[in-house]
Structures are given as C-alpha cells and as structure tokens.
Amino acid sequence: RSLPFYALILKSGELCKMPDEERVAIQAQFPSRKVFLHRFFCNDFSDKATYTNVNRKVGFIAVYAGKTEAEAKEFLAEVKGKFPDANLRRMQVNLVNQLE
C-alpha cells in the first residue's frame, strides 16, 4: 500500500467502461499531477491497482490532489470550474498480485 494521499474524483461510471483516452486528455490539463483511472482487472486493461475508500465496483478518473487536506482543498477550489462534480477522497493505492 502507498502512503495516504488525497485525490479528486473527477468522473465516475461503470467499471471497465471508462476509456483511457479520456484519462490521457485530462492528464494534458494537469501536466504536473498524476491523473489515474480505476479499471481494476478489466479484460482490456492490465491495471492491478485498487484504491481504499472507494467503491471497487465503480470506475473513475481521478487526479492527485496532495498529501494534506489543506493542499487538496485548495486544488479542489481551482478545479471546481472545470469539473463541478469533483469530490475529494483520502485514499491509498493497493497493488494486487494475481497468481496465474
């Protein structure tokens, strides 16, 4: 598991239906922050990362918002104009090893 961090969930939808092209387009808007996509064990996506404090049955696109709540809230205020439904989450990355 990673250290805890804050992320802004920018968009959510059906698991395995969130296109990586959309993540790439959003990444271009935030070149200094990591934009990530939750598609845990989808057939066409080899991501083996899950996240704490989220519904694992829902896909999402999120952006790293910082280590502290204050830093994350400041970033949320900047982003709200572009992504009015963005919501803040404290989470950790959990890498899962699958035996085949």
NUDREN-738302 format. One line per field, with one value per residue: residue number from 1; residue in one letter; x, y, z of N, C-alpha, C in turn. Coordinates in steps of 0.2 Angstrom, whole numbers, plus 5000, padded with zeros to 4 digits. Layout:
// residues N
k c(NUM|...)
r c(a|...)
n.east c(X|...)
n.north c(Y|...)
n.up c(Z|...)
ca.east c(X|...)
ca.north c(Y|...)
ca.up c(Z|...)
c.east c(X|...)
c.north c(Y|...)
c.up c(Z|...)
END
This chain:
// residues 100
k c(1|2|3|4|5|6|7|8|9|10|11|12|13|14|15|16|17|18|19|20|21|22|23|24|25|26|27|28|29|30|31|32|33|34|35|36|37|38|39|40|41|42|43|44|45|46|47|48|49|50|51|52|53|54|55|56|57|58|59|60|61|62|63|64|65|66|67|68|69|70|71|72|73|74|75|76|77|78|79|80|81|82|83|84|85|86|87|88|89|90|91|92|93|94|95|96|97|98|99|100)
r c(r|s|l|p|f|y|a|l|i|l|k|s|g|e|l|c|k|m|p|d|e|e|r|v|a|i|q|a|q|f|p|s|r|k|v|f|l|h|r|f|f|c|n|d|f|s|d|k|a|t|y|t|n|v|n|r|k|v|g|f|i|a|v|y|a|g|k|t|e|a|e|a|k|e|f|l|a|e|v|k|g|k|f|p|d|a|n|l|r|r|m|q|v|n|l|v|n|q|l|e)
n.east c(5004|5002|5007|4995|4985|4977|4965|4956|4941|4936|4927|4915|4909|4903|4912|4925|4921|4926|4935|4953|4958|4951|4956|4969|4967|4963|4974|4983|4978|4982|4997|5007|5003|4998|4986|4974|4966|4953|4951|4950|4957|4950|4947|4953|4963|4977|4979|4983|4980|4971|4960|4959|4945|4935|4922|4924|4918|4915|4920|4932|4939|4953|4963|4978|4979|4986|4996|4991|4976|4973|4980|4974|4961|4963|4967|4955|4946|4952|4949|4935|4928|4930|4927|4913|4907|4917|4925|4932|4944|4952|4964|4973|4984|4983|4992|4989|4994|4992|4990|4993)
n.north c(4994|5011|5027|5037|5048|5062|5063|5069|5064|5065|5061|5048|5031|5016|5002|4996|5003|5016|5025|5025|5035|5046|5048|5052|5064|5072|5071|5080|5092|5094|5094|5093|5084|5068|5059|5047|5031|5021|5004|4991|4975|4974|4967|4972|4980|4981|4985|4983|4989|4994|5005|5012|5017|5019|5014|4999|4993|5002|5012|5025|5042|5050|5063|5067|5075|5080|5078|5083|5088|5102|5106|5098|5103|5116|5114|5108|5119|5126|5117|5116|5124|5118|5105|5102|5092|5086|5077|5076|5064|5054|5042|5027|5018|5001|4988|4974|4957|4945|4928|4917)
n.up c(5000|4997|5004|5013|5003|4995|4983|4969|4963|4947|4938|4937|4933|4925|4929|4920|4908|4907|4896|4892|4884|4888|4901|4897|4890|4900|4908|4901|4904|4917|4919|4929|4938|4943|4934|4936|4932|4937|4934|4939|4936|4923|4907|4896|4901|4910|4923|4940|4952|4966|4976|4992|5001|4991|4980|4974|4963|4954|4941|4939|4935|4942|4950|4957|4972|4983|4998|5010|5018|5017|5006|4997|4997|4992|4979|4975|4975|4964|4953|4953|4944|4931|4933|4940|4948|4955|4968|4984|4990|5003|5001|4998|4987|4982|4977|4969|4968|4956|4955|4942)
ca.east c(5000|5005|5006|4989|4985|4971|4963|4950|4937|4933|4922|4914|4905|4903|4918|4928|4919|4929|4941|4959|4959|4948|4961|4975|4965|4963|4981|4985|4976|4986|5004|5011|4999|4996|4979|4973|4960|4952|4948|4953|4956|4946|4950|4957|4967|4981|4980|4982|4979|4964|4961|4955|4940|4931|4918|4928|4914|4914|4926|4933|4946|4955|4969|4982|4977|4991|4997|4987|4969|4973|4983|4969|4955|4965|4967|4948|4944|4954|4946|4928|4925|4931|4924|4909|4905|4923|4924|4939|4944|4958|4965|4979|4985|4984|4994|4987|4997|4987|4993|4990)
ca.north c(5000|5018|5031|5040|5054|5065|5063|5072|5060|5070|5057|5040|5027|5009|4999|4994|5007|5022|5025|5028|5041|5052|5050|5055|5070|5075|5072|5086|5098|5094|5090|5092|5080|5061|5058|5040|5028|5014|4999|4985|4969|4974|4962|4976|4985|4977|4988|4979|4994|4996|5011|5012|5022|5020|5008|4995|4991|5008|5015|5033|5045|5055|5067|5068|5082|5082|5074|5086|5090|5109|5106|5095|5108|5122|5111|5107|5125|5128|5113|5115|5127|5113|5099|5104|5087|5083|5076|5074|5057|5052|5035|5024|5013|4995|4984|4967|4952|4939|4921|4914)
ca.up c(5000|4997|5010|5012|4999|4993|4976|4967|4958|4943|4934|4938|4929|4925|4929|4913|4903|4907|4891|4894|4880|4892|4906|4893|4888|4907|4910|4897|4908|4924|4917|4935|4943|4941|4933|4935|4930|4941|4930|4942|4932|4917|4902|4891|4905|4915|4930|4946|4957|4969|4980|4998|5002|4985|4978|4969|4958|4950|4938|4940|4933|4947|4949|4963|4975|4988|5004|5016|5017|5016|4999|4992|4996|4988|4972|4973|4973|4957|4948|4953|4937|4925|4935|4945|4952|4958|4975|4987|4994|5005|4999|4997|4982|4984|4972|4970|4964|4954|4953|4936)
c.east c(5004|5004|4999|4990|4978|4970|4957|4947|4934|4927|4921|4909|4906|4910|4919|4925|4922|4935|4947|4961|4956|4953|4967|4973|4965|4970|4984|4983|4979|4993|5008|5008|4998|4988|4978|4966|4959|4948|4951|4952|4951|4950|4955|4962|4971|4983|4978|4982|4972|4966|4957|4950|4936|4927|4922|4924|4912|4920|4926|4940|4947|4961|4972|4981|4982|4991|4993|4980|4969|4975|4977|4963|4957|4965|4959|4945|4946|4951|4939|4925|4925|4927|4919|4907|4911|4922|4931|4938|4951|4959|4972|4979|4986|4986|4992|4991|4992|4991|4990|4992)
c.north c(5006|5021|5035|5047|5056|5065|5066|5067|5065|5067|5050|5037|5020|5007|4996|4998|5014|5022|5028|5034|5047|5053|5054|5062|5075|5076|5078|5092|5099|5091|5089|5087|5073|5061|5050|5037|5022|5010|4992|4979|4969|4970|4966|4980|4981|4980|4984|4983|4994|5002|5010|5018|5024|5013|5004|4993|4996|5011|5023|5035|5050|5058|5068|5075|5084|5077|5077|5088|5097|5110|5104|5100|5114|5120|5110|5113|5128|5124|5113|5119|5122|5107|5100|5099|5083|5083|5074|5068|5057|5044|5033|5019|5007|4990|4977|4962|4946|4933|4918|4907)
c.up c(5000|5003|5008|5008|4998|4986|4975|4962|4954|4939|4936|4934|4929|4925|4922|4907|4902|4902|4894|4890|4884|4898|4903|4892|4895|4909|4907|4901|4915|4923|4923|4940|4940|4940|4932|4935|4934|4936|4932|4938|4927|4912|4898|4894|4910|4921|4936|4952|4959|4973|4986|4997|4996|4984|4973|4963|4953|4947|4939|4937|4939|4946|4956|4966|4980|4994|5010|5013|5014|5008|4995|4991|4992|4981|4970|4971|4966|4952|4947|4946|4932|4927|4941|4950|4955|4965|4978|4991|4997|5004|4999|4990|4985|4978|4973|4965|4963|4952|4947|4935)
END
